[in-house]
Amino acid sequence: MALFWLSDEGWAAIEPHLPKNQPCARRVDERRVVSGIVHVLKVGCRWCDCPADYASSATVYNRFNR
């Protein structure tokens, strides 16, 4: 199964709408996480089956849930 990655144009449209300066220990690359969210929604897999190339499945789900 091919992974989904946001294009530069897609990322440029989404990035300004993301919250900035969120407190946490270590932020994962936002573009990877958003690509993971889109991948799960397109493929229809469970959150726990999200490929680790994006981030941990918990991180991807929690960012989607927020």
TITORLUM-850259 format. One record per atom (N, C-alpha, C): chain; x, y, z; residue in three letters. Coordinates in nm, 2 decimals. Example, Ala and Ser with C-alpha at 12.3 -4.5 7.8 and 13.67 -1.06 7.14 Angstrom:
BEGIN
rec zalum=A, x=1.32, y=-0.57, z=0.78, kevo=Ala .
rec zalum=A, x=1.23, y=-0.45, z=0.78, kevo=Ala .
rec zalum=A, x=1.32, y=-0.33, z=0.78, kevo=Ala .
rec zalum=A, x=1.28, y=-0.22, z=0.71, kevo=Ser .
rec zalum=A, x=1.37, y=-0.11, z=0.71, kevo=Ser .
rec zalum=A, x=1.29, y=0.00, z=0.79, kevo=Ser .
This chain:
BEGIN
rec zalum=A, x=0.08, y=-0.12, z=0.00, kevo=Met .
rec zalum=A, x=0.00, y=0.00, z=0.00, kevo=Met .
rec zalum=A, x=0.09, y=0.12, z=0.00, kevo=Met .
rec zalum=A, x=0.06, y=0.22, z=-0.09, kevo=Ala .
rec zalum=A, x=0.14, y=0.34, z=-0.10, kevo=Ala .
rec zalum=A, x=0.10, y=0.44, z=0.02, kevo=Ala .
rec zalum=A, x=0.20, y=0.51, z=0.07, kevo=Leu .
rec zalum=A, x=0.17, y=0.61, z=0.17, kevo=Leu .
rec zalum=A, x=0.13, y=0.74, z=0.11, kevo=Leu .
rec zalum=A, x=0.05, y=0.81, z=0.18, kevo=Phe .
rec zalum=A, x=0.00, y=0.94, z=0.13, kevo=Phe .
rec zalum=A, x=0.09, y=1.05, z=0.19, kevo=Phe .
rec zalum=A, x=0.14, y=1.14, z=0.11, kevo=Trp .
rec zalum=A, x=0.21, y=1.26, z=0.16, kevo=Trp .
rec zalum=A, x=0.15, y=1.38, z=0.10, kevo=Trp .
rec zalum=A, x=0.13, y=1.48, z=0.18, kevo=Leu .
rec zalum=A, x=0.08, y=1.61, z=0.14, kevo=Leu .
rec zalum=A, x=0.17, y=1.68, z=0.04, kevo=Leu .
rec zalum=A, x=0.12, y=1.74, z=-0.07, kevo=Ser .
rec zalum=A, x=0.20, y=1.81, z=-0.16, kevo=Ser .
rec zalum=A, x=0.24, y=1.94, z=-0.09, kevo=Ser .
rec zalum=A, x=0.33, y=2.01, z=-0.16, kevo=Asp .
rec zalum=A, x=0.37, y=2.14, z=-0.10, kevo=Asp .
rec zalum=A, x=0.25, y=2.24, z=-0.11, kevo=Asp .
rec zalum=A, x=0.17, y=2.23, z=-0.21, kevo=Glu .
rec zalum=A, x=0.06, y=2.32, z=-0.22, kevo=Glu .
rec zalum=A, x=-0.05, y=2.29, z=-0.12, kevo=Glu .
rec zalum=A, x=-0.07, y=2.16, z=-0.09, kevo=Gly .
rec zalum=A, x=-0.16, y=2.12, z=0.01, kevo=Gly .
rec zalum=A, x=-0.12, y=2.16, z=0.15, kevo=Gly .
rec zalum=A, x=0.01, y=2.15, z=0.18, kevo=Trp .
rec zalum=A, x=0.06, y=2.19, z=0.30, kevo=Trp .
rec zalum=A, x=0.05, y=2.34, z=0.32, kevo=Trp .
rec zalum=A, x=0.08, y=2.41, z=0.22, kevo=Ala .
rec zalum=A, x=0.07, y=2.56, z=0.22, kevo=Ala .
rec zalum=A, x=-0.07, y=2.61, z=0.26, kevo=Ala .
rec zalum=A, x=-0.17, y=2.53, z=0.21, kevo=Ala .
rec zalum=A, x=-0.31, y=2.57, z=0.24, kevo=Ala .
rec zalum=A, x=-0.35, y=2.53, z=0.38, kevo=Ala .
rec zalum=A, x=-0.29, y=2.43, z=0.44, kevo=Ile .
rec zalum=A, x=-0.33, y=2.38, z=0.57, kevo=Ile .
rec zalum=A, x=-0.25, y=2.44, z=0.68, kevo=Ile .
rec zalum=A, x=-0.12, y=2.46, z=0.66, kevo=Glu .
rec zalum=A, x=-0.04, y=2.51, z=0.77, kevo=Glu .
rec zalum=A, x=-0.08, y=2.63, z=0.85, kevo=Glu .
rec zalum=A, x=-0.13, y=2.74, z=0.78, kevo=Pro .
rec zalum=A, x=-0.17, y=2.86, z=0.85, kevo=Pro .
rec zalum=A, x=-0.28, y=2.83, z=0.95, kevo=Pro .
rec zalum=A, x=-0.36, y=2.73, z=0.93, kevo=His .
rec zalum=A, x=-0.47, y=2.70, z=1.02, kevo=His .
rec zalum=A, x=-0.44, y=2.61, z=1.14, kevo=His .
rec zalum=A, x=-0.32, y=2.57, z=1.15, kevo=Leu .
rec zalum=A, x=-0.28, y=2.48, z=1.26, kevo=Leu .
rec zalum=A, x=-0.24, y=2.57, z=1.38, kevo=Leu .
rec zalum=A, x=-0.27, y=2.52, z=1.50, kevo=Pro .
rec zalum=A, x=-0.23, y=2.60, z=1.62, kevo=Pro .
rec zalum=A, x=-0.08, y=2.61, z=1.64, kevo=Pro .
rec zalum=A, x=-0.03, y=2.72, z=1.69, kevo=Lys .
rec zalum=A, x=0.11, y=2.74, z=1.71, kevo=Lys .
rec zalum=A, x=0.14, y=2.74, z=1.86, kevo=Lys .
rec zalum=A, x=0.27, y=2.71, z=1.89, kevo=Asn .
rec zalum=A, x=0.32, y=2.72, z=2.03, kevo=Asn .
rec zalum=A, x=0.24, y=2.63, z=2.12, kevo=Asn .
rec zalum=A, x=0.21, y=2.51, z=2.09, kevo=Gln .
rec zalum=A, x=0.14, y=2.42, z=2.18, kevo=Gln .
rec zalum=A, x=0.25, y=2.36, z=2.27, kevo=Gln .
rec zalum=A, x=0.22, y=2.36, z=2.40, kevo=Pro .
rec zalum=A, x=0.31, y=2.30, z=2.50, kevo=Pro .
rec zalum=A, x=0.32, y=2.15, z=2.49, kevo=Pro .
rec zalum=A, x=0.44, y=2.10, z=2.48, kevo=Cys .
rec zalum=A, x=0.46, y=1.96, z=2.49, kevo=Cys .
rec zalum=A, x=0.60, y=1.93, z=2.50, kevo=Cys .
rec zalum=A, x=0.64, y=1.81, z=2.53, kevo=Ala .
rec zalum=A, x=0.78, y=1.77, z=2.54, kevo=Ala .
rec zalum=A, x=0.85, y=1.78, z=2.41, kevo=Ala .
rec zalum=A, x=0.80, y=1.72, z=2.30, kevo=Arg .
rec zalum=A, x=0.86, y=1.72, z=2.17, kevo=Arg .
rec zalum=A, x=0.76, y=1.70, z=2.07, kevo=Arg .
rec zalum=A, x=0.75, y=1.80, z=1.98, kevo=Arg .
rec zalum=A, x=0.65, y=1.79, z=1.87, kevo=Arg .
rec zalum=A, x=0.70, y=1.71, z=1.75, kevo=Arg .
rec zalum=A, x=0.62, y=1.63, z=1.70, kevo=Val .
rec zalum=A, x=0.65, y=1.55, z=1.58, kevo=Val .
rec zalum=A, x=0.62, y=1.64, z=1.46, kevo=Val .
rec zalum=A, x=0.69, y=1.62, z=1.35, kevo=Asp .
rec zalum=A, x=0.67, y=1.70, z=1.23, kevo=Asp .
rec zalum=A, x=0.52, y=1.71, z=1.20, kevo=Asp .
rec zalum=A, x=0.46, y=1.83, z=1.20, kevo=Glu .
rec zalum=A, x=0.32, y=1.84, z=1.17, kevo=Glu .
rec zalum=A, x=0.27, y=1.79, z=1.04, kevo=Glu .
rec zalum=A, x=0.36, y=1.81, z=0.94, kevo=Arg .
rec zalum=A, x=0.32, y=1.76, z=0.80, kevo=Arg .
rec zalum=A, x=0.31, y=1.61, z=0.80, kevo=Arg .
rec zalum=A, x=0.40, y=1.54, z=0.87, kevo=Arg .
rec zalum=A, x=0.39, y=1.40, z=0.87, kevo=Arg .
rec zalum=A, x=0.26, y=1.35, z=0.94, kevo=Arg .
rec zalum=A, x=0.23, y=1.42, z=1.05, kevo=Val .
rec zalum=A, x=0.11, y=1.38, z=1.12, kevo=Val .
rec zalum=A, x=-0.02, y=1.40, z=1.04, kevo=Val .
rec zalum=A, x=-0.03, y=1.52, z=0.98, kevo=Val .
rec zalum=A, x=-0.15, y=1.55, z=0.90, kevo=Val .
rec zalum=A, x=-0.15, y=1.45, z=0.78, kevo=Val .
rec zalum=A, x=-0.04, y=1.42, z=0.72, kevo=Ser .
rec zalum=A, x=-0.04, y=1.32, z=0.61, kevo=Ser .
rec zalum=A, x=-0.09, y=1.18, z=0.67, kevo=Ser .
rec zalum=A, x=-0.06, y=1.15, z=0.79, kevo=Gly .
rec zalum=A, x=-0.11, y=1.02, z=0.85, kevo=Gly .
rec zalum=A, x=-0.26, y=1.03, z=0.87, kevo=Gly .
rec zalum=A, x=-0.31, y=1.14, z=0.91, kevo=Ile .
rec zalum=A, x=-0.45, y=1.15, z=0.93, kevo=Ile .
rec zalum=A, x=-0.52, y=1.14, z=0.80, kevo=Ile .
rec zalum=A, x=-0.48, y=1.20, z=0.70, kevo=Val .
rec zalum=A, x=-0.54, y=1.19, z=0.57, kevo=Val .
rec zalum=A, x=-0.53, y=1.04, z=0.52, kevo=Val .
rec zalum=A, x=-0.42, y=0.98, z=0.54, kevo=His .
rec zalum=A, x=-0.40, y=0.84, z=0.50, kevo=His .
rec zalum=A, x=-0.50, y=0.75, z=0.56, kevo=His .
rec zalum=A, x=-0.52, y=0.76, z=0.69, kevo=Val .
rec zalum=A, x=-0.62, y=0.68, z=0.76, kevo=Val .
rec zalum=A, x=-0.76, y=0.70, z=0.71, kevo=Val .
rec zalum=A, x=-0.79, y=0.83, z=0.69, kevo=Leu .
rec zalum=A, x=-0.93, y=0.86, z=0.64, kevo=Leu .
rec zalum=A, x=-0.95, y=0.81, z=0.49, kevo=Leu .
rec zalum=A, x=-0.85, y=0.82, z=0.41, kevo=Lys .
rec zalum=A, x=-0.86, y=0.78, z=0.27, kevo=Lys .
rec zalum=A, x=-0.87, y=0.62, z=0.26, kevo=Lys .
rec zalum=A, x=-0.78, y=0.56, z=0.34, kevo=Val .
rec zalum=A, x=-0.77, y=0.41, z=0.33, kevo=Val .
rec zalum=A, x=-0.88, y=0.34, z=0.41, kevo=Val .
rec zalum=A, x=-0.92, y=0.41, z=0.52, kevo=Gly .
rec zalum=A, x=-1.03, y=0.35, z=0.60, kevo=Gly .
rec zalum=A, x=-0.98, y=0.25, z=0.70, kevo=Gly .
rec zalum=A, x=-0.85, y=0.25, z=0.73, kevo=Cys .
rec zalum=A, x=-0.79, y=0.16, z=0.83, kevo=Cys .
rec zalum=A, x=-0.82, y=0.21, z=0.97, kevo=Cys .
rec zalum=A, x=-0.79, y=0.12, z=1.06, kevo=Arg .
rec zalum=A, x=-0.81, y=0.16, z=1.20, kevo=Arg .
rec zalum=A, x=-0.69, y=0.25, z=1.24, kevo=Arg .
rec zalum=A, x=-0.71, y=0.34, z=1.34, kevo=Trp .
rec zalum=A, x=-0.60, y=0.43, z=1.38, kevo=Trp .
rec zalum=A, x=-0.48, y=0.35, z=1.42, kevo=Trp .
rec zalum=A, x=-0.50, y=0.24, z=1.49, kevo=Cys .
rec zalum=A, x=-0.39, y=0.16, z=1.54, kevo=Cys .
rec zalum=A, x=-0.31, y=0.10, z=1.43, kevo=Cys .
rec zalum=A, x=-0.36, y=0.09, z=1.31, kevo=Asp .
rec zalum=A, x=-0.29, y=0.04, z=1.19, kevo=Asp .
rec zalum=A, x=-0.23, y=0.14, z=1.10, kevo=Asp .
rec zalum=A, x=-0.22, y=0.27, z=1.15, kevo=Cys .
rec zalum=A, x=-0.16, y=0.37, z=1.08, kevo=Cys .
rec zalum=A, x=-0.01, y=0.34, z=1.07, kevo=Cys .
rec zalum=A, x=0.05, y=0.35, z=0.95, kevo=Pro .
rec zalum=A, x=0.19, y=0.32, z=0.94, kevo=Pro .
rec zalum=A, x=0.28, y=0.41, z=1.02, kevo=Pro .
rec zalum=A, x=0.38, y=0.35, z=1.08, kevo=Ala .
rec zalum=A, x=0.47, y=0.43, z=1.17, kevo=Ala .
rec zalum=A, x=0.56, y=0.53, z=1.10, kevo=Ala .
rec zalum=A, x=0.56, y=0.53, z=0.96, kevo=Asp .
rec zalum=A, x=0.63, y=0.63, z=0.89, kevo=Asp .
rec zalum=A, x=0.57, y=0.77, z=0.92, kevo=Asp .
rec zalum=A, x=0.45, y=0.78, z=0.96, kevo=Tyr .
rec zalum=A, x=0.38, y=0.91, z=0.98, kevo=Tyr .
rec zalum=A, x=0.42, y=0.96, z=1.12, kevo=Tyr .
rec zalum=A, x=0.40, y=0.88, z=1.22, kevo=Ala .
rec zalum=A, x=0.43, y=0.90, z=1.36, kevo=Ala .
rec zalum=A, x=0.36, y=0.78, z=1.43, kevo=Ala .
rec zalum=A, x=0.37, y=0.78, z=1.56, kevo=Ser .
rec zalum=A, x=0.30, y=0.67, z=1.63, kevo=Ser .
rec zalum=A, x=0.15, y=0.68, z=1.61, kevo=Ser .
rec zalum=A, x=0.08, y=0.57, z=1.61, kevo=Ser .
rec zalum=A, x=-0.07, y=0.58, z=1.58, kevo=Ser .
rec zalum=A, x=-0.14, y=0.66, z=1.69, kevo=Ser .
rec zalum=A, x=-0.09, y=0.66, z=1.81, kevo=Ala .
rec zalum=A, x=-0.15, y=0.74, z=1.92, kevo=Ala .
rec zalum=A, x=-0.13, y=0.89, z=1.89, kevo=Ala .
rec zalum=A, x=-0.02, y=0.93, z=1.84, kevo=Thr .
rec zalum=A, x=0.00, y=1.07, z=1.81, kevo=Thr .
rec zalum=A, x=-0.09, y=1.11, z=1.69, kevo=Thr .
rec zalum=A, x=-0.10, y=1.03, z=1.59, kevo=Val .
rec zalum=A, x=-0.18, y=1.06, z=1.48, kevo=Val .
rec zalum=A, x=-0.33, y=1.08, z=1.52, kevo=Val .
rec zalum=A, x=-0.38, y=0.98, z=1.60, kevo=Tyr .
rec zalum=A, x=-0.52, y=0.98, z=1.65, kevo=Tyr .
rec zalum=A, x=-0.54, y=1.10, z=1.74, kevo=Tyr .
rec zalum=A, x=-0.45, y=1.12, z=1.83, kevo=Asn .
rec zalum=A, x=-0.47, y=1.24, z=1.93, kevo=Asn .
rec zalum=A, x=-0.47, y=1.37, z=1.86, kevo=Asn .
rec zalum=A, x=-0.39, y=1.39, z=1.76, kevo=Arg .
rec zalum=A, x=-0.39, y=1.51, z=1.68, kevo=Arg .
rec zalum=A, x=-0.52, y=1.53, z=1.60, kevo=Arg .
rec zalum=A, x=-0.57, y=1.42, z=1.54, kevo=Phe .
rec zalum=A, x=-0.70, y=1.42, z=1.47, kevo=Phe .
rec zalum=A, x=-0.81, y=1.45, z=1.57, kevo=Phe .
rec zalum=A, x=-0.81, y=1.39, z=1.69, kevo=Asn .
rec zalum=A, x=-0.91, y=1.41, z=1.79, kevo=Asn .
rec zalum=A, x=-0.92, y=1.56, z=1.84, kevo=Asn .
rec zalum=A, x=-0.80, y=1.62, z=1.85, kevo=Arg .
rec zalum=A, x=-0.79, y=1.76, z=1.89, kevo=Arg .
rec zalum=A, x=-0.85, y=1.85, z=1.79, kevo=Arg .
